[in-house]
Amino acid sequence: MKWKRFPRPRAHLPRPARPAPRGAQSRARPPASCARPRRPAPPGPDPRRGPAMAKRSSLSIRIVEGKNLPAKDITGSSDPYCIVKVDNEPIIRTATVWKTLCPFWGEEYQVHLPPTFHAVAFYVMDEDALSRDDVIGKVCLTRDTLAAHPKGFSGWAHLTEVDPDEEVQGEIHLRLEVVRGPGPCRLRCSVLEARDLAPKDRNGASDPFVRVRYNGRTQETSIVKKSCYPRWNETFEFELEEGAAEALCVEAWDWDLVSRNDFLGKVVFNVQRLWAAQQEEGWFRLQPDQSKSRRGEGSLGSLQLEVRLWDETVLPSGCYQPLVQLLCHEVKLGTQGPGQLIPLIEETTSTECRQDVATNLLKLFLGQGLAKDFLDLLFQLELGRTSEANTLFRSNSLASKSMESFLKVAGMRYLHGVLGPIIDRVFEEKKYVELDPSRVEVKDVGCSGLHRPQTEAEVLEQSAQTLRVHLGALLSALSRSVRACPAVVRATFRQLFLRVRERFPGAQHENVPFIAVTSFLCLRFVSPAIMAPKLFHLRERHADARTSRTLLLLAKAVQNVGNMDTPASRAKEAWMEPLQPTVRQGVAQLKDFITKLVDIGEKEELDLQRALSLQAPPVKEGPLFIHRTKGKGPLMSSFKKLHFSLTTEALSFAKTPNSKKSALIKLANIRAAEKVEEKSFGSSHVMQVIYEDDAGKPQTIYLQCKCVNELNQWLSALRKMSISNPGLLGSYHPGIFRGDKWSCCHQKDKSDLGCDKTRSRVTLQEWNDPLDHDLEAQLIYRHLLGVEAMLSPQGSTGPAVPGAAGPPGGPQIQPSQRTALGDKPPAGAADVRPAPHALTEPPARCSETPPWGPLLPRQT
């Protein structure tokens, strides 16, 4: 057998970056004292550089809990929630936890961003019903801080005081040049414009002006009223002495008539560097004033966070085909083939990253139409190493984690249809429910009016009756939902049922196939959704203490039904005994449901999939307020509530969810989806969709959402669905054209290109996101690189794959080329698969470098 290498990827790869010399960091990322301009990217791809590589960053955020927060209410407590901002742009709001100084949120998010973002900040707020919400404190993590923690930042962080002079945002456009003449040299500073300045006034804007200071002399621009996107185009000159060490300071301020002016940010330049450069022009990020002393750390409480930064460079699809074909070929062959890559991935995956790897593999195979085959292979691998039926799928194996991800991706809409009405009823009733006699409290039982107080026995009986009603309603809804369950989910459960029955035959294991199905359906899908409905998008807010207890008891009852009412489950909590008749009845219902669920043939599966593809569910839907213009006069704040629906074809609306929909905007015509300044309509949470009508003329529609989360979810959905559209805008107006000018920058040309940059790459990850095959392949390849040391055999630097296509003596990837390749996969091989143990034990006669390595420098 001859061993060959994959050829290098055909996409253009940059040369390895040389390490910066000591003391040269200011040239790569200068501090405020030596600002560098942010130069815009070229308008289009360079045809000489080959296929484009998509670069993006992702933030994995988990807001766990807070502790020792200060009391902001007269009751001696607070109602805390968190706002997450990326570069001062609010993108996430957690639920409010009422009346506590030690709130628990446990909320997880994933945000996709351009690689140029600077910082993510977590603001802890106290919600007030009658006044403006109070700011408790904040935690700010810069991009450099996150990059210094490859495994993520995790732990407690002290909240710091929010200083208005540090709450700056935006950029300023400057042109600096050294002018030489017959007399002394002069430093010329042209203040052109600014964008996205912080609104400091109650009208949602500012009155900005710029103050330029050098060598004891100060000059100021004119004041631009009511704008966060001012344009000045003013020039100032200062006498410049050669060798002077004085710095040039450019400060932005908000002018106030009565009170003191508000600081908007500053940029400081090293004049010595200007001497060498002679001229600089660009957009400069405004920096805060950090000269003030801070309040003692810990006095405002702490916040527990888990934040991880991912930077990815995704190559064109063709570069990932060898890896994708290798994985797909192995899955198609199943356990009958000689492939060992999937078992090796499972063996080398740590507990911390197993969920991420499982999700990436699952999405990759979903895109290839092989999700059922992939899960079936994992089922067989786990069954092969399981000897006791009662331990089957109880560990956090790759099979268990992959099945969890599969149900969330493929079955979330089904879960909402079955479980949503029951959860809504529990939240609306807000009944006091308790089955544990040791937890019954008299104050929660109480009496109203002239009614006598309830006894403990009456409370327990009423609680049992309430839970019986909810459990019966849930089981009935589940029994009626066979046809509503997605065909791929039914087919996967069928494979699981048959595999387990083959592995554990006999009358003594009669319930084992049913328990295998319920271990995923009930224990890992339905029950967690009942206990935490907000995390499964069933509710917008967390439940209060009373409702949480009801949901917990209902989830326990569902788990008992899922365990087929075994003696072990009954022995754990004897006080659940009042529900046993309903549980036993539920076991029979559940077994009947599973029998019907797995009774699906290949023809029926294809028919159901075809029917579902013809009735594709909307990507996003819900009520929004649409703003309309009347005539040619000023824009009026008239709006109307309608039900909007975003599909893969268009954004449509209707009067009600069930009425006939009218197509509003074709998806292919969308050019941008962005936020609108609050001052434009006097309302927050307004977005604009810029599109072209059938005649090719630009149009804008304004839509108002009810909260910041809904606003960002709609923006995210619109951006992801239109990301491949030709003609996407690079700039836009965050205001409106009122009268004869734009409200944001006061420009009078309605066709002006825009005063702010679009944010088409800022999106939130959702369970119903469209699949990105190239990204999933890149994430899997990155994982393989991370565990390469485990896969490398003794005396070799990388795992080997025999039979890879490629010319003999192909180019070798040297350690010095490692930086250039980054985390990019090899390309050029077609339909290759490893022989048994090929990734760990290459044959002794192999003299060539294995096709997967060396990808990392040899460790000595």
Steps between C-alpha positions, in 0.01 A plus 500: 500500500636839402450795731444843352423849616205723440606786268496844654169692488455682173370814668751778538655491844682794654866476582596425859507810714835578654497539877507862605824609671494585867367849552330516162150420621391859458543462125270201489231629737584850622361627828309822532826691533601390150179459304497344156224549243256226414536482126203367305530167319524497122159522333522161334702178488835496330479251210872430536454359852281204406181394684397718791535374856224600742630623833275537800503491877250333730436565867363217711341670803353348814372737767484282808413703810575802714568542870518772765328759282408830668136568585343755265137484617347628824416141590871429549521287187541535122348365180818431300545417134798518261554691179782374274660757271760442230682827429218684678233335283233319710448149365367294794274557798456228758180441692438696820538310825266664749578602857847358551859611550640165382325435166544185293453525124678203339438641152717407201549685173726483198569818304668517159705815442752648260858447621544875553291531816677643806319405822194336652345655810247360748282759674301395806184708528218532752156505337256765621137516394442874549841657436811448292687177577800537733851403395666276761837440333675341207767251396697575183710241314715622214575293195863472609392364839286232336772414249740444793267222628484239220275279712278793590462740789316330786444615856385786719567860400448804723249755377650846448330837520363639174669836441336721231846614385588137423175423318618617160438355159543578134777609267629830364635563151820707504771604256838595649799633310827680557520805273850620413561849368741789500415570862464259792325168435134484583275216617170503314204311649182465294193392698270350239218305666405254773259209526314305764570747782342434839160671542531717812179707484146398583396533136716197416776702331790734583621846401861408416800718440872417488778657705855468362787562744871522428791667679277705730275627223135398458269536200137388463265413217147626463214325684276264304160488669308176562725255320709195582637502144634856460699635207733797555763511221704755697880538501735626772874572495762506773864602495717192516847491650725218388576261785201619709365227730155656547205281396209610282166442673168498313196492733131474416249671732124537529405866546244583770353843559441470876704211638862413432595354165501119473813316394458289182851358459848591389788397275864576588775507236875467530639801312840334454335231293315763297837653415606169350170424324440859380130422445231272645130475430232260616233414752628499858318332787417736785661404830367557856649723767635258762672754724241480779537278805267201528279379777637209701473166322231271632283774652251468211489121502627243253388327183582143400565468127618248245615670180699346219623658179524299179679636194437308181629529145271305271632394161291431187300177500736312273778512757290299748379232261768238592416518870124506439520208258713304745247547780199431276656188353562361846144574614350340190698179560408496870653237722548272197773722358862528615476871586619610842476880486166535684611269787828688525319833518287360781800365690697825476214735587516639852194557716532878464480504120290188433176696460659739248655217297171308502309806379752569222493140377123486519454819295755384245316171444161675500624706208613182323170321567677244721390600850306176551793288377747689721286453811440135410877446488537661845216284634676185382834609645345568841294180498816304417671613821193484729442179695230612745166617361437738792814704413414547133536864382529625858847652458592821316641309204531634147181310412304664783629849425443459125144385559435798728621736228298314238176538695561872557578565133242272338231479769476842665194612304333168580579550869342846494182361349467222759630667814427869440129504602568303823785736602286805425222362719736442793631856475150648478354307794787571744358246744682398813598135445696284745510125561782484755341538849825639641486792254140609548492849650197648668563850364475366147178316580321784675138604471320780324189680615283292730626162379655278763871415475582183311653209681822338388313194374273718287799680351668171412182363342439813294863502390481136392180572308660799322803292399278213383315741271822644355662157458188355338476793259866461405474126438183547296665767287799272450281208397327713235826635357630200305426651160637839608839355594763565229562198279877502561441493877258208468741309276788558743295373794403198290868417444568541871205281596603219263869510596423478871252216449763308301760555772272412793246239382279294727198558720711624794610798284157578359504863618863574412431624141226728634726633776774565244262726306365674812854555633537755220144611439393544862815522713717710267242700305153540652596507869780760463263716295240482778750598768656786299246616238688822425812311394286308248332822375164395644476815715664841489557522876611267774233358726453636851566279804144362518475418130852352499400253771194393300711450189760302696237261641345458157844421353557238771170337411596492132833340592318228696283430198810496277669250734196274454409534870785281621527416873824695517333819381213454749738444791683831456216730608219322679291818520442473122272202574172697445591524131561127452160417344553772239863391449398137441234610255755727336744211454241314294426814298868565442571143383209521259630835374854365447365194318318727254791744485755241383256335261623686195632350178743652255221592255297673769813679620569634151136602453496688830829674423368601159180635652692697762736645238198636312373663820824645633442661841583870535846594615356767729149625568318718747320832549675822401395863463546636150562873458358668196563834328214723391547715192809707432501694822679417826505137604223435747530242779200304384528127547286192483533163667527210255616140507826462305653180365849452356551200272774398260314691229363824643405714798120502510229631730136439589246646741499186714714183513227300325394749234628512144852637470612767257857500373669822603868460407666231291797359688731541200427875492615575857811718513534565875326448835612748767391680816345847505595780738260535791449871432368431148158386618529573871488122550760235567544158337428620144672340201507578131506264204652656189400327176440553131150492358406331173606810309847492657447811714626500862230488767503486879250354742510572875394232749475531878562208737391471861844443660872497426512120475221487242667782305833315481331170417319654203813680382699179535245296303479758220878531475561126490235443235630781276876463559557363148297769324687702236523871561498499880557850633818596684352814654157632596320780682397408857253788495207590276457751221272759659405807301807586293783327687610185680441515874831324576762699306287795375596434139245628248566246226251217545713271283808556721688171552467506878682624808548172687630158404267204477531205739391213277740255671373560854255215563372278781513124470155340515382140498337547157800661330573391141780245489850622411677190367837663452507640852411166656775330298748764616398451866544124471838545337604737777407236756713242318792740510449548872520127571774430248747413774272215613459374144870519408681167520836458668771659288259679267367853500150444369235238433511324168234410247591248230397528142459876492489636150785726399820504301796305636741716686243771553589815692574449866353726766794612704474630856587846373186489285277426797413865554401544138270203502336587833208270561432424135435147373692317233336484162522306177417145605179329395312219671777371724463294814748374756588138549457351850709701749646698210476822695705360785715221358648565154678199349872469563581519129346847475788735429309802378351768721141403589240697304361673811833622636724643612246765592669602822866543589653185643507499879826393658 
